[in-house]
Amino acid sequence: MPKPRYAQVSLEATPYYHCVSRCVRRAFLCGSDQISGNSYEHRRQWIEDKLLELTGIFSLDICAYAIMSNHYHVVFHVDQDKAESWSQTEVIQQWHQLFSGTPFSQRFLRGEKLSKAELKALEKNIREWRQRLMDISWFMRVLNESIARQANAEDGCTGRFWEGRFKSQALLDESALMACMAYVDLNPVRAGIAKTPASSAHTSIQKRLNKAEKAAQPNHPQQQDNQLLIFAGNLKADMPKGLPFRLTDYLELVDWTGHILRDDKKGVIADNAPPILHRLNIENRHWLYLSKHFESPFKGLVGSVNKLKQACQKLGYERTPGISSCRQYFPS
């Protein structure tokens, strides 16, 4: 029986999570249906646009994403500090971009005076909204409900568009994070619908590459795509918020892996592995397996054994799920 969502998320253990949401019956409701001949390819753009729009409202950053024909992947970073730094007014303004709020919150923004009882009720709402604005489940709920309404209106029908429960994996260390991001970014290449990461439509890797090609200094934070969590560079004391790697190192790693995954090089392990793999401490053969099957060997928590045990303790687990796979692929 799957664990409830609150038992799978511990911001003390990690702020990084990989989520996957699939269409009902895995039907081609976002791409081209070869049986009926209908094309729903434009819905992939709906999902990408809404996904990026919501990052400006929620206190969540997007590390990687890939919109496929019947499912999509997102790697989130939960920015708890940002959500907690918002003033009460800012929380209300963010929430009102999603929902109408309450009569009290609407009056508060208009500058009307509220009684003590009304302010107390509003403060309770604000605490709740602040938590929801950094909650992955609420992000996925808003995203999926919006797309389902659009699709059902277009089809002139009602009913489910998405499977009821999205899959979630906690990424406990930088090795698991990079392996998962590459797995997500390489989805179209692995599926055979794109030859290279640069030609992979509706993916974060294409978005990053397009920006990097126009940048004089692609590793500079201000010259990276601001709708995605930036690559802040190698770990240092004064580094800005972002992924603890250089963008160019990651792009090189994804390009190298993509070449291996191509049909004419299937199963081949090249000798010229990018230097970043040595830092990640993942064997080449294990990296190739993870770039194809990242979701398969893990039960929801992914990382080194030490990180896995710490996360299980924080979440109150009696057992340590997936410890053998984590030991194999992510040595301490």
Beta strands, then each sheet from edge to edge (+ up, - down):
strand 1: 16-22
strand 2: 60-67
strand 3: 71-78
strand 4: 167-171
strand 5: 301-302
sheet 1: 2+ 3- 1+ 4- 5-
end
